[in-house]
Amino acid sequence: MPQVLDRRQLLRRAGVVGGGAALLAGWPGWAQRVSEGVGTTATLPTVSGDDIRLRISHQMMTVDGRTGHAIGINGSAPAPLIRLREGQTVRLHVENALDEDTSLHWHGLLVPSHMDGVPGVSFPGIAKGRRFTYEFPVVQAGTYWYHSHSGLQEQSGLYGPIVIDPKGDDPVRADREHVVMLSDHSPLHPHRLFAKLKKQAGYFNRQQQTLAGLVAGRDQTLADRLAWGAMRMDPTDIADVTGSTYTYLVNGHGPRDNWTGLFRVGERVRLRVINASAMTTFNVRIPGLTLTVVQADGMNVRPVEVDELQIGVAETYDLIVTPDADRAYTLVGESVDRSGMARATLAPRAGMVAPVPALRRRPVATMRDMGMDMSAHGAMPGMDHGAPPAAGAMTHDMRDFANAPGVRQGPGVQTISPMPVDRTGDPGQGLEDAGHRVLTYLDLIALDRNPDVRAPSRSLEIHLTGNMERYMWSFDGRKLSEVTAPIPFVAGERVRVTLVNDTMMGHPIHLHGHFFELVTGHGDHAPRKHTVIVQPGGKVSWDVTANEGDWAFHCHMLYHMHAGMMQVVQVRAPAEAGA
């Protein structure tokens, strides 16, 4: 029978009628939010054609019944869906009705450098009261998105989805599709939020370990807590900004709004999942349905079936689901630190709901996340506190870890990763023991042969660095304001880039104007991406063919980029580069 529940049934299911206040663990008030969430099937407005007009302006935005300030486009926050077709030439006429400069960046689209939309890198920006026309050929298909690259405007709602239909037959067969754009929303002004992080990096962390937890045997042992405390490291520091201030959205709708996507039983439904958040890594699942991954970052991959996947900020995944029952299903986008979730419903009819799972226990960082992975390097004597070290062996005590070889220290650097390992085979922080199939980068295999299969002619290693106490983020220990020259490339050259994460937090790293091939052992069918999560204490390698122009290169966590974790890649023709 269809699950169409009235208000009293919803309250009973939430545990607040006839059974006491059995609220979802870790999320006070969630039952009330569910009880009031009858659901909306409203979709973002769509704009298309060769000439598209976009007006950026201040407006109001209502999330879960609470109205506040936002920045949107054409009266919509989030911004409208832009629908294009591969092979067309599009002109996007953008009017800035704000009282400050603005910009739009076409995330993942291969466009000429001067159309990329990054002020100070690829163009001057769009001054208040002025207009700018972006014009470029559409040379690809797939799921992408766009957002402001000016200040912190993106956090205020200035982002939207892009869907590009292929010029020929689509290898992904589906009966219908839904855009599922995940994001985070705060009533705090973005600059106030950033100021709080600068004053106290853990300001929003309400899930730190407690004495009660220690007595109950949760999380770390007393010895480990003392050791981590001596290093001034917080193992619960999984996310900078959490559900204590964020509401997590689906297509601009909060959990209580309960955005709903419709289906007919037995249909192949394509979900174009976009992580358009400012700071949140999401773990996505739909209890009761298998997720078949068919596209990553707009590029088709061989179908792979999973039960859950981790999606970093700015990544996209296209999924196929086939609901085989006349009932509702809950789509869950759980924040990586499990302080909240984005929630939506897939259903055959509007007004239906499904059980909403409780938030799972939040993860705690491990020695692997600190770049001390004993299993990858062989057990290091001295780290097993239950056995003495072998004769003559080097010993390491966690309290002396700050002085270990490879640890970087300095005014803007407080990082630890003496033994980083390739973590592309990991499911993502907190999902190691999920108990079901979780996607890893190693599962991704390109559907088509890569366009450039030449071996790299040189290698480049870049370290992801930071200082949590001062909330400073950087590449190789230097924030953007301290960098004196861009990273030089020669147009057409093949370079192997290795990113080494010297911090205890995952970073989604994005290179504008390029797709790169992850080095995962799949040869000429390596997955092609524009953004990759580098897990804590881990490293990722990718091969890239340099495209001429000046390109932003940064962590896509908005406040990390704002704090300095960004540089510029400058690609010049061989004659200009002196090659």
C-alpha positions as MATLAB code, in Angstrom:
seq = 'MPQVLDRRQLLRRAGVVGGGAALLAGWPGWAQRVSEGVGTTATLPTVSGDDIRLRISHQMMTVDGRTGHAIGINGSAPAPLIRLREGQTVRLHVENALDEDTSLHWHGLLVPSHMDGVPGVSFPGIAKGRRFTYEFPVVQAGTYWYHSHSGLQEQSGLYGPIVIDPKGDDPVRADREHVVMLSDHSPLHPHRLFAKLKKQAGYFNRQQQTLAGLVAGRDQTLADRLAWGAMRMDPTDIADVTGSTYTYLVNGHGPRDNWTGLFRVGERVRLRVINASAMTTFNVRIPGLTLTVVQADGMNVRPVEVDELQIGVAETYDLIVTPDADRAYTLVGESVDRSGMARATLAPRAGMVAPVPALRRRPVATMRDMGMDMSAHGAMPGMDHGAPPAAGAMTHDMRDFANAPGVRQGPGVQTISPMPVDRTGDPGQGLEDAGHRVLTYLDLIALDRNPDVRAPSRSLEIHLTGNMERYMWSFDGRKLSEVTAPIPFVAGERVRVTLVNDTMMGHPIHLHGHFFELVTGHGDHAPRKHTVIVQPGGKVSWDVTANEGDWAFHCHMLYHMHAGMMQVVQVRAPAEAGA';
ca = [
       0.000    0.000    0.000;
       1.204    3.559   -0.628;
       2.801    5.260    2.378;
       0.638    8.360    2.609;
       0.812    9.366    6.272;
      -1.168   11.977    8.141;
       0.354   14.284   10.770;
      -0.412   11.960   13.704;
       1.086    8.948   11.909;
       4.202   10.960   11.148;
       4.517   11.948   14.799;
       4.060    8.334   15.878;
       6.700    7.166   13.414;
       9.064    9.838   14.745;
       8.474    8.490   18.261;
       6.751   11.499   19.824;
       3.203   10.081   19.950;
       2.402    7.009   22.002;
       6.026    6.118   22.544;
       7.824    8.990   24.224;
      10.326   11.429   22.759;
      12.430    8.956   20.766;
      14.144   11.635   18.730;
      16.765   10.667   16.189;
      20.116   10.272   17.907;
      22.312   13.320   17.588;
      19.645   15.487   15.948;
      17.251   17.061   18.470;
      14.079   18.319   16.835;
      14.378   16.159   13.740;
      11.148   14.319   14.490;
       9.275   17.618   14.466;
      10.923   18.549   11.182;
       9.869   15.246    9.621;
       6.337   15.571   10.980;
       5.858   18.868    9.194;
       7.529   17.823    5.959;
       4.654   16.869    3.668;
       6.906   17.338    0.654;
       7.348   19.562   -2.384;
       7.928   18.549   -5.983;
       8.894   22.095   -6.964;
      11.910   22.216   -9.266;
      14.349   24.972  -10.044;
      13.412   27.134  -13.058;
      15.176   26.140  -16.278;
      16.835   28.419  -18.832;
      18.133   27.249  -22.192;
      18.927   28.341  -25.750;
      21.855   30.071  -27.447;
      21.216   33.401  -25.678;
      20.575   33.180  -21.942;
      20.019   36.180  -19.682;
      20.984   35.957  -16.023;
      20.394   38.757  -13.499;
      22.269   38.477  -10.196;
      20.559   40.256   -7.307;
      19.784   40.216   -3.604;
      16.614   38.379   -2.589;
      15.060   36.355    0.201;
      15.267   32.584    0.567;
      13.009   30.373    2.700;
      14.378   27.106    4.092;
      12.258   24.902    6.363;
       9.935   27.843    7.013;
      12.708   30.276    7.935;
      13.292   33.235    5.622;
      16.589   35.055    5.268;
      18.832   36.952    2.897;
      20.259   35.311   -0.214;
      21.872   36.133   -3.528;
      20.188   34.551   -6.513;
      19.657   34.716  -10.259;
      16.437   35.712  -12.034;
      14.650   35.661   -8.680;
      15.730   32.125   -7.813;
      18.102   31.015   -5.048;
      19.623   28.570   -5.744;
      20.080   29.770   -9.320;
      18.177   28.299  -12.285;
      19.097   25.085  -14.057;
      20.967   25.891  -17.267;
      20.210   23.274  -19.957;
      22.570   23.150  -22.922;
      23.392   20.813  -25.803;
      26.818   19.609  -26.846;
      27.943   21.355  -30.034;
      26.064   24.623  -29.560;
      27.679   28.002  -28.959;
      26.114   29.691  -25.957;
      26.056   33.341  -24.957;
      25.291   33.990  -21.294;
      24.444   37.650  -20.704;
      25.008   38.358  -17.002;
      23.746   41.527  -15.310;
      25.102   42.461  -11.891;
      22.363   44.104   -9.816;
      24.338   43.769   -6.578;
      26.119   46.604   -4.791;
      29.440   44.773   -5.167;
      31.443   43.006   -7.870;
      30.432   39.507   -8.852;
      31.256   36.695  -11.272;
      30.108   33.299  -12.521;
      32.377   30.288  -13.036;
      31.216   27.333  -15.154;
      32.485   24.484  -13.016;
      33.856   21.586  -15.067;
      33.175   23.196  -18.445;
      36.085   23.367  -20.873;
      35.955   27.006  -21.957;
      38.535   29.551  -23.160;
      40.512   30.907  -20.219;
      39.073   34.428  -20.478;
      35.545   32.960  -20.167;
      36.289   30.903  -17.047;
      34.971   33.550  -14.671;
      37.606   33.943  -11.940;
      38.261   37.601  -11.048;
      41.934   38.491  -11.040;
      42.878   35.306  -12.866;
      40.875   34.980  -16.067;
      38.945   38.295  -16.181;
      38.404   41.433  -14.061;
      34.998   40.402  -12.725;
      31.629   42.067  -13.244;
      31.411   45.457  -11.535;
      28.227   46.521   -9.773;
      25.605   47.735  -12.197;
      27.510   46.348  -15.192;
      26.951   43.505  -17.644;
      29.240   40.855  -19.073;
      28.635   38.287  -21.809;
      30.246   34.874  -21.566;
      30.440   33.186  -24.974;
      31.916   29.771  -25.674;
      31.334   26.549  -27.620;
      29.869   23.669  -25.638;
      32.310   20.827  -26.274;
      31.097   18.212  -23.793;
      28.030   16.614  -22.261;
      27.111   15.645  -18.715;
      26.239   17.048  -15.292;
      27.995   20.211  -14.086;
      27.224   23.355  -12.108;
      28.044   27.057  -11.852;
      28.717   29.445   -9.005;
      30.149   32.795   -8.027;
      33.922   33.039   -7.672;
      33.727   36.421   -5.920;
      34.244   36.639   -2.165;
      31.881   34.350   -0.285;
      28.796   34.917   -2.468;
      28.513   31.222   -3.273;
      27.526   30.502    0.350;
      24.600   32.921    0.003;
      22.899   30.920   -2.751;
      24.727   32.021   -5.891;
      25.071   28.572   -7.437;
      23.042   26.404   -9.785;
      23.108   23.210  -11.881;
      24.102   22.739  -15.520;
      22.939   19.790  -17.622;
      24.416   19.313  -21.090;
      22.709   16.814  -23.384;
      24.942   14.875  -25.799;
      24.727   15.702  -29.491;
      24.287   12.010  -30.314;
      22.748    9.088  -28.490;
      23.188    9.123  -24.730;
      24.910    5.930  -23.555;
      23.058    6.327  -20.251;
      19.553    4.967  -20.752;
      16.910    6.362  -18.416;
      13.133    6.807  -18.397;
      13.252   10.037  -16.405;
      15.756   12.132  -14.506;
      16.021   14.400  -11.501;
      18.698   16.900  -10.587;
      19.662   16.381   -6.937;
      21.754   19.386   -5.923;
      23.100   19.119   -2.384;
      24.217   22.239   -0.523;
      24.575   23.840    2.901;
      22.808   26.941    4.207;
      23.433   29.076    7.294;
      21.529   32.037    8.758;
      24.934   33.561    9.565;
      26.394   35.967    7.043;
      29.341   34.199    5.333;
      31.844   36.764    6.586;
      30.624   36.372   10.172;
      30.923   32.622    9.801;
      34.481   32.925    8.498;
      35.383   35.347   11.306;
      34.270   32.777   13.889;
      36.500   30.151   12.258;
      39.461   32.534   12.332;
      38.944   33.191   16.043;
      38.355   29.545   16.971;
      38.736   26.840   14.323;
      36.549   24.389   16.271;
      33.814   26.923   16.981;
      31.071   24.883   15.242;
      32.141   21.455   16.506;
      29.473   20.357   19.003;
      30.514   16.686   18.896;
      33.750   16.674   20.835;
      34.592   13.800   23.154;
      33.271   14.055   26.699;
      33.957   12.542   30.092;
      30.606   10.758   29.906;
      31.680    9.246   26.610;
      34.940    8.088   28.132;
      33.152    6.424   31.042;
      30.762    4.749   28.595;
      33.681    3.461   26.502;
      32.849    5.492   23.401;
      35.460    6.789   20.988;
      39.099    6.977   22.125;
      40.651    5.369   25.183;
      42.068    7.548   27.940;
      45.643    6.894   26.750;
      44.824    7.943   23.208;
      42.924   11.021   24.384;
      45.896   12.134   26.450;
      48.285   11.489   23.569;
      46.160   13.367   21.030;
      45.701   16.169   23.548;
      49.470   16.457   23.978;
      49.717   16.932   20.208;
      46.876   19.492   20.358;
      44.959   17.417   17.832;
      41.178   16.941   17.987;
      40.095   13.579   16.504;
      36.502   14.835   16.189;
      37.542   17.739   13.959;
      36.077   16.146   10.831;
      34.307   19.220    9.419;
      34.971   22.925   10.011;
      31.334   23.992    9.699;
      28.683   21.594   10.948;
      24.990   21.009   11.501;
      25.188   23.327   14.500;
      24.789   26.219   12.040;
      24.120   24.542    8.691;
      20.853   23.262    7.286;
      21.558   20.781    4.510;
      19.545   21.288    1.334;
      18.317   19.380   -1.704;
      17.585   21.721   -4.609;
      17.328   24.574   -2.127;
      14.919   22.749    0.201;
      15.603   21.801    3.814;
      14.841   18.449    5.461;
      11.431   19.592    6.667;
      10.575   20.860    3.182;
      11.124   17.278    1.986;
      11.807   17.793   -1.717;
      10.232   14.917   -3.647;
      11.153   13.408   -7.009;
       8.474   11.297   -8.668;
       8.797    7.974  -10.501;
       6.725    5.137  -11.935;
       7.403    1.677  -10.562;
      10.023   -0.140  -12.642;
      11.403    2.990  -14.315;
      15.118    3.616  -14.665;
      15.504    6.953  -12.903;
      18.639    9.024  -13.468;
      19.734   11.134  -10.507;
      22.180   13.889  -11.394;
      23.786   14.415   -7.971;
      25.771   17.640   -7.532;
      27.586   18.704   -4.376;
      27.165   22.475   -4.597;
      27.882   23.063   -0.920;
      30.374   25.541    0.440;
      31.996   23.226    2.983;
      30.205   19.901    3.299;
      31.239   16.440    2.177;
      28.137   14.247    1.907;
      27.626   10.498    2.208;
      24.754    9.613   -0.129;
      22.505    6.558    0.061;
      18.899    5.538   -0.580;
      17.926    2.725    1.804;
      16.237   -0.049   -0.178;
      17.736    0.912   -3.555;
      20.963    0.014   -5.320;
      22.851    2.982   -6.765;
      24.374    2.335  -10.186;
      27.079    4.928  -10.838;
      27.193    5.797  -14.547;
      28.958    9.158  -14.610;
      31.547   10.969  -12.489;
      32.198   14.697  -12.890;
      30.253   14.676  -16.159;
      32.301   11.844  -17.703;
      30.691    8.470  -18.446;
      32.049    5.491  -16.524;
      31.374    1.788  -16.733;
      28.339    1.112  -14.540;
      29.221    0.078  -10.991;
      26.688   -0.889   -8.326;
      27.069    0.426   -4.775;
      24.920    1.120   -1.732;
      26.546    4.417   -0.774;
      29.060    6.961   -2.002;
      30.964    9.904   -0.614;
      30.732   13.056   -2.722;
      33.135   15.906   -2.075;
      32.405   19.586   -2.557;
      32.132   20.329   -6.317;
      32.021   16.686   -7.436;
      29.092   15.276   -9.413;
      27.859   11.707   -9.818;
      25.085   10.435  -12.070;
      23.221    7.454  -10.637;
      20.610    5.078  -11.974;
      18.032    3.687   -9.552;
      15.143    1.395  -10.405;
      12.409    1.520   -7.746;
      10.515   -1.775   -7.983;
       7.821   -1.126   -5.374;
       4.889    1.248   -5.096;
       6.330    3.036   -2.086;
       8.458    5.975   -1.094;
      12.227    5.922   -0.578;
      14.333    8.368    1.442;
      17.357    9.910   -0.231;
      19.938   10.644    2.463;
      22.835   13.083    2.135;
      24.520   12.689    5.512;
      27.240   15.200    6.371;
      30.673   13.597    6.749;
      30.762   14.410   10.472;
      27.155   13.180   10.856;
      25.960   16.373   12.458;
      22.999   16.587   10.083;
      21.604   15.433    6.766;
      20.034   16.609    3.572;
      16.852   14.631    3.070;
      14.618   14.114    0.061;
      12.067   11.547   -1.081;
      11.608    9.486   -4.223;
       7.980    8.426   -4.569;
       5.342    7.415   -7.130;
       3.037   10.172   -5.875;
       3.374   13.526   -4.175;
       2.791   13.643   -0.417;
       4.331   10.256    0.325;
       7.137    9.767    2.843;
       9.468    6.985    3.876;
      11.277    6.282    7.153;
      14.184    8.649    7.716;
      17.190    6.798    9.171;
      18.822    8.094   12.305;
      22.147    9.850   12.024;
      24.931    7.336   12.410;
      27.632    7.642   15.034;
      30.097   10.342   14.047;
      33.565    9.211   12.977;
      36.743    9.856   14.900;
      40.045   10.511   13.157;
      42.615    7.719   13.339;
      46.364    7.408   12.959;
      45.723    6.674    9.272;
      44.129   10.117    8.993;
      47.277   11.553   10.564;
      49.480   10.049    7.873;
      50.710    7.232   10.111;
      49.261    4.215    8.342;
      51.071    1.261    9.808;
      49.264   -1.269    7.611;
      50.507    0.375    4.416;
      54.108    0.738    5.541;
      54.426   -2.316    7.719;
      53.906   -2.275   11.454;
      56.161    0.289   13.063;
      57.627   -0.964   16.328;
      56.696    1.262   19.199;
      53.204    2.038   17.956;
      51.917   -1.227   19.415;
      51.637   -0.178   23.031;
      51.001   -3.768   24.027;
      54.366   -5.108   22.877;
      57.960   -3.909   23.215;
      59.796   -2.717   20.099;
      62.171   -5.046   18.327;
      65.818   -4.703   19.257;
      67.465   -1.753   17.530;
      64.208   -0.587   15.961;
      63.156    3.057   15.772;
      60.357    3.867   18.188;
      57.641    6.476   17.875;
      55.435    7.680   20.682;
      52.340    9.652   19.688;
      53.361   12.450   22.054;
      56.622   12.863   20.110;
      54.859   12.806   16.765;
      55.217   16.557   16.195;
      58.980   16.034   15.964;
      58.812   13.041   13.643;
      60.605   13.133   10.252;
      58.458   14.679    7.548;
      56.315   16.749    9.882;
      56.090   20.341    8.661;
      56.002   23.193   11.156;
      56.098   26.946   10.662;
      54.165   30.204   11.058;
      51.468   29.157    8.600;
      51.987   25.402    8.697;
      51.095   22.919   11.385;
      50.793   19.697    9.458;
      51.459   16.051   10.044;
      51.823   13.379    7.412;
      55.214   11.701    7.631;
      54.012    8.568    5.801;
      51.179    9.484    3.407;
      49.648    6.674    1.376;
      47.490    6.428   -1.721;
      43.919    6.386   -0.389;
      42.051    6.234   -3.718;
      40.925    2.750   -2.692;
      39.321    4.054    0.502;
      35.544    4.603    0.642;
      35.990    7.909    2.452;
      36.464    9.029    6.021;
      33.971    7.341    8.351;
      32.791    4.770    5.789;
      35.483    2.130    6.292;
      33.095   -0.075    8.292;
      29.811    0.879    6.640;
      28.781   -2.778    6.306;
      27.751   -2.437    2.673;
      29.194   -1.550   -0.743;
      30.686    1.952   -0.818;
      32.140    3.550   -3.958;
      35.888    4.189   -4.171;
      37.867    5.953   -6.875;
      39.347    2.568   -7.805;
      35.851    1.433   -8.836;
      35.666    4.125  -11.538;
      36.655    3.055  -15.058;
      36.129    5.403  -18.011;
      33.526    4.189  -20.496;
      35.599    5.450  -23.446;
      39.328    5.405  -24.046;
      41.103    8.512  -22.752;
      41.815   11.133  -25.449;
      45.491   11.457  -24.472;
      47.298    8.324  -23.336;
      50.877    9.633  -23.542;
      53.102    9.019  -20.565;
      53.865   12.125  -18.481;
      57.113   13.896  -19.341;
      57.607   15.228  -15.810;
      56.234   15.013  -12.275;
      55.112   17.614   -9.774;
      54.380   17.094   -6.056;
      52.191   19.552   -4.169;
      51.489   19.399   -0.432;
      48.163   20.422    1.080;
      49.014   22.285    4.260;
      47.337   24.211    7.047;
      47.379   25.592   10.542;
      44.113   24.899   12.335;
      44.872   27.118   15.336;
      45.166   30.139   13.046;
      42.741   28.771   10.446;
      45.257   29.140    7.624;
      45.175   26.862    4.585;
      47.717   26.658    1.789;
      49.642   24.721   -0.831;
      53.227   23.871    0.147;
      52.973   26.070    3.235;
      52.213   29.296    1.349;
      48.778   30.859    1.118;
      47.782   32.675   -2.070;
      48.756   36.142   -0.782;
      52.300   34.876   -0.171;
      52.838   33.286   -3.589;
      55.076   35.325   -5.901;
      54.701   33.331   -9.139;
      52.161   30.979  -10.714;
      52.747   27.262  -11.231;
      54.192   27.039  -14.792;
      53.086   24.512  -17.411;
      53.750   24.248  -21.154;
      50.699   23.902  -23.399;
      50.223   20.320  -24.521;
      52.655   18.773  -22.065;
      51.717   15.770  -19.970;
      52.406   16.167  -16.270;
      51.904   13.768  -13.385;
      50.719   15.718  -10.349;
      50.787   14.125   -6.908;
      48.797   15.808   -4.155;
      49.953   14.988   -0.623;
      47.558   15.831    2.196;
      49.606   16.850    5.215;
      46.461   17.678    7.205;
      43.825   15.744    9.142;
      40.965   16.940    6.944;
      39.915   15.835    3.468;
      40.314   18.418    0.703;
      38.400   18.448   -2.617;
      40.975   19.864   -5.038;
      39.820   21.408   -8.330;
      41.842   22.476  -11.358;
      39.980   24.857  -13.667;
      39.975   24.340  -17.435;
      41.099   20.723  -17.327;
      40.111   17.121  -16.841;
      42.788   14.869  -15.397;
      43.120   11.080  -15.343;
      43.375    9.537  -11.879;
      46.304    7.129  -11.586;
      44.388    4.097  -10.339;
      45.770    1.281  -12.489;
      43.142    1.423  -15.233;
      45.537    2.533  -17.974;
      43.911    4.171  -20.982;
      40.496    3.903  -19.273;
      41.505    5.784  -16.128;
      38.615    7.861  -14.749;
      38.678   11.504  -15.860;
      37.734   14.105  -13.247;
      37.967   17.830  -12.539;
      37.787   17.550   -8.741;
      39.204   14.912   -6.402;
      39.020   14.402   -2.637;
      42.451   13.921   -1.086;
      41.708   12.038    2.112;
      43.439   12.986    5.397;
      47.013   11.702    5.534;
      46.631   10.479    1.966;
      47.830   11.246   -1.513;
      46.384   11.177   -5.013;
      48.182   11.179   -8.348;
      46.757   12.261  -11.673;
      47.994   12.869  -15.200;
      46.957   16.002  -17.040;
      47.418   17.526  -20.500;
      47.958   21.271  -20.061;
      45.494   23.671  -21.749;
      46.775   27.149  -22.576;
      45.639   29.947  -20.285;
      45.644   31.072  -16.668;
      43.693   28.716  -14.441;
      42.639   28.744  -10.799;
      43.770   25.738   -8.774;
      42.299   25.407   -5.288;
      40.592   23.517   -2.529;
      36.856   23.756   -3.185;
      35.961   24.154    0.471;
      35.006   27.809    0.256;
      36.547   28.956    3.532;
      39.755   26.999    2.892;
      40.112   28.748   -0.457;
      39.253   32.090    1.133;
      41.929   31.469    3.784;
      44.609   30.935    1.140;
      44.421   27.376   -0.239;
      44.611   28.478   -3.859;
      47.204   29.153   -6.533;
      47.251   29.869  -10.265;
      48.403   27.443  -12.942;
      49.856   29.368  -15.886;
      49.983   27.424  -19.160;
      51.881   28.996  -22.049;
      52.644   27.926  -25.603;
      56.112   26.326  -25.965;
      57.640   29.467  -27.545;
      56.317   31.729  -24.765;
      57.339   29.276  -22.051;
      60.855   29.062  -23.410;
      60.521   25.342  -24.074;
];
